Every structure is written in C-alpha cells, then in structure tokens.
C-alpha cells in the first residue's frame, strides 16, 4: 500500500468533519487512513496491525457519538492511531513516538478526546464502569461512555472483574468488542474460542435475514420493520443459548462485520438506546488492507519489532533452548508475547512445555508456582513493566512458598519510545523486597546464558529474576562471572563505581575518563544485585567514594541497599556513597540514551558526580587546614 495525499484526509480536522461525507467518500477515507498509518509506522515505528483493523470501528464511533462530550476509551491504547487522526492530530504523526512528540497511546496531555493513557490491557471495562457511575451520580444523562475492548484483553482477569461489576450495577455503558482473534499473538482463551465459533457460524445471520423477510411481507410490515432490533434480539433468544455476557447482566449485540461502516453505525446507534450496559461484538481483521500485515502469521505486524541478532532477547532465546534440552522439567510461560520475549524457538522445539496464557500476568505467575510445586522448573518471560501487574503473586504465591520460579524480564530499565507505561523501572525495587528472591543483572550478551544456567542451578529455594534492557549489549564483551559472585573489571584506589547491568558500560567509560584526570577508579559488575556479594562490599568499603549506577528507581533500589550495607560494614569511617538512579516520576517517551543522559545516568553524569565530590572534599580539607 502506498501513501497518497488526498483532500479527504486533509479536510478532517475533527469528528464533526466526518458527518458531511457519504458512503463512497468514507470508503475512500478509510483507504487513505490505512495508507497514512502504513507510511508513518514504517517511518517512525509503532503499532501497525491493530490500527489497520480498527479503521471502520473508529470512523463509526466518531460519526455516531460526540467526542469528547461522549467518552471514548481505548483498551489497549495502541489501537487508537485512527482516533488520534480523526481528532485533529494528523500533522503530529511526523513526531510519532519521538521525544516531545505524539504518543503511541492515548494521552491526556495531547487532547481532550483522550481520557486514559492506557497501554496495559484489560482495564477499559473498569474505567467505563467508573465513569458511567460518575455520570449517573452527577445526573449527566445526555452523555455516553464507550469502551473499545480487544478480544485479547478478554484473556486478562481484570476484564471479567469489570464486566461482572458493570453488569451488576446496570450502569449505561457501551463496550465495543473488537474481535480479530488475536491479542499480540493469536488469542488464547476459552471465551475467545467460543467467539471464534460464533464468528464462523452463519446460523444467526440466516435466521436474522429470514425473520426480516417475514416482517417485510406481513401487513403493516413497514411499521414492524421499525422494531426489527427487538426482533433481532428475539432471534438470539430463539436460536442461540444465552450469551456469556448476558449472564453477567450485560446485553449482547452482534456479531457484526467490523469493516462494514453502515452496519457498524446502525449497531452503535441501537446500542446507545439501551438503558444499561451492552457489548457490541465486531469482527475485524488485524492488519486489514496491508498484505504484509495480513499475511504475517505470528502477529499480523502488531508492531515492527523483531528479534535482533546480538540482543539480550536473542541471548535468552538461545540460552533457554540449551537449558531446555538439558532439563526436561523446564517449562516456559509467557503472557501473549512469545515472539517478543524470544520464546518461539523454544515453543517449536518443545511444544508441550511452552505455555502462552494470554494477557494474564497474575495467572502466569501463580500457575508457575503450581508447576514448581509439582516438580517442574518454570521460566516466566515477561516485559519488566508487565511483571508489576503481578507483584502480589510473585511475593505471596511464589516467594512465600519458596518456589524456584525464574522470571526473565525483558525491556527492563528505560525503554524509550513507548513512554511512561513501558519503562521497566519498578522491578528491581519491588523484587528486592521479596524475601529470598535472587536478582541477576547481565551486563553483556554472554552473561544471559550464564545467569539462566546459574538461576536453575543455584536458586532452588525461592524465586529468581534475570532483568535486561531493550537496548543492544556492548559489542566485544564476552567475559562472564559465575554463580552469585560479582566481577571486578577494573582496580583503582580513589573511587569505586558499581554499574548495575547495562550501566556497567557507562561506569567503565567514566573510569577511563577519570584516570585521564588523575582519579583512579575501581569498577565492579555486581552481576547479582540481591544478595550483594560480600567481597564486592568489602572492597568498596576501602574507597573514599562509592557511586552506584542503576536504570531502576533510585529510592529503595539497589544503590540504597549498597549504601545500607556499607554503613553497617563501616559505621564510622566508611566511604561517602552517591546513588545514581531513576527519579520517582513518570518519564516521557524518548530515546533511552537521551533519557539516561538527562538523568545523569551516563559516563558524563558519573564523571560530574565524582568531580563534584572531589571539589567538595578538597574544599573541606582546606577548611580543616585553616
């Protein structure tokens, strides 16, 4: 598909501009929107397949409802590109996912049309329930709440909690079920399988058409046709078992062709007349209109990321294959991301030992605990930001039961383009508070395999975690440590630099530059940040200054643990300790190296910290002499 400029797309500055377009113009506009998305995502990266599949749904929503007066919510927010385009942000797509530019998700700071900055799945029904409750109690009867829910989100328990409470409350809200049979990878859930069967069934459509013909042939048929929506509801009662949603107190309409704009508009108008919660089931095709996405069997070009040779993810992908061959009890678990976490090769080699549970991190963790109790060795591969959705399960279901589950956390630290919700900066703080949890932080490609082996070998009485970044490991670094020991990579006398994981490279560069200024620096790769290596701490205590560098939260993080340990080791005459880490704020999108530099988490920042300490120490010495 080629990107073509057109007066139609150029003329859309807000939802009101859609109302003057006829059916043919809307079809042309849909094609232009798809071309625009393909061009921009191929240029700037981002989410492709999900947005191509949501074009007609989004057009229909903005023609039927009045955003932002009516409240449109998106779950997950990566299907909201078309929504952004229709609400006056086309020109901003040249800055998509760039620092200071357009977010890849809804953003309250961008537009009044965006209500939630939502990039974590299965939440929109709960948002809808809360907002519908607020509108009801505030007496705002002329406003609608509409949530767009992907079928993949129905693999997450929070969606069911929301549906249960929404149905129980009876509050008026419309949930658009955008059903393309996939989440990130193909959707895995029994309800989704039921939806798939309904997708392929023609029973409802045939009976619907038959009843409509009967009505038209009856005397006064023209009047009866006005009540055809009620007749269609009767068809469902006559020819189908009670729908899952209706048993929860939520009306069900559908399924509808999610790419037939006229049908969608009629369905949405009918839903808006129902006084209570309703699900409108729309069947869509992920990657619609773009052959490479339609033909991608893995994820329909959900995004443009791929497994890069030489990445930390690739290192894990190779390592778990080796460990899987050596350990028949090893099983792998992921939450709807087998491709991005590098588990596809393992799944192909050991299909009975690979489990994709869908967008259900809490279930993944507790299920892993059960597997471990049964004698298996589960390895749970998630993005670091998504593990925090299941920290209670990590702590109580795995940790309190001393189960040897290995958590492999991709995209740890500052991730960049996907913004605040995707930075993996909480995991080290949270996991460090789980009793008997061992935390590994590889600083190079080779360490990933070593640490996975060591976690399986040595961490048999409790959970362990291996956390690594999205950015590429340093080239040419192949030296590893072993077991739970730290590794000294450089010896010096004046200052001690402890670089956690990927931050080791910055510590090494800073040490080289400090030496040029007459300051001798020791550099340690802690490798295991919990428990801390006593030998490393003993050596650090012999320096005048210790600086720790981590790409996780500074408050309560690993540097704080080092400082506390050194204060106990040398309570009176110990070294000064400076802790460099991420502040407790929601960081915006941007390139990881740029964000780290702004936070002082690079060689420049480390050198500046050492020189500032040196100047302060010199000043104190002169003051004491005088």
Secondary structure, 3 states (H helix, E strand, C coil): CCCCCCHHHHCCCCHHHHHHCCHHHHHHHHHHHHHHHHHHHHHHCCECHHHHHCHHHHHHHHHHCCCCCCEEEEECHHHCHHHHHHHHHHHHHHHCCCCCCCCCCCCCCCCCCCCCCCCCCCCHHHHHHHHHHHHHHCCCCCCCEEEEEEHHHHHCHHHHHHHHHHHHHCCCCEEEEEECCECCCECCCHHHHHHHHHHHCCHHHHHHHHHHHHHHHCCCHHHHHCCHHHHHHHHHHHHCCCCHHHHCCCEEEEEEECCCHHHHHHHHHHHHCCCCCEEEEEECCCCCCCHHHHCCCCCCCCECCCCCCCCHHHHHHHHHHHHHHHCCCEEEEECCCCCCCCCHHHHHHCHHHEEECCCCHHHHHHHHHHHHHCCCEEEEEEEHHHHHHHHHHHHHHHHCCCCCCEEEEECCECCCCCCCCCCECCHHHHHCCCCCCEEECCCCHHHHHHHHHHHHHHCCCCCEEEECCCCCCCCCCCCCCCCCCCEEEECCCCEEEEECHHHHHHHHHHHHHHHCCCCCEEEEECCEEECCCHHHHHHHCCCCEEEEEEEEECCCCHHHHHHHHHHHHCCCCCCEEEEEEECCCCCCCCCHHHHHHHCCCCHHHHHHHHHHHHHHHHHHHHHHHC
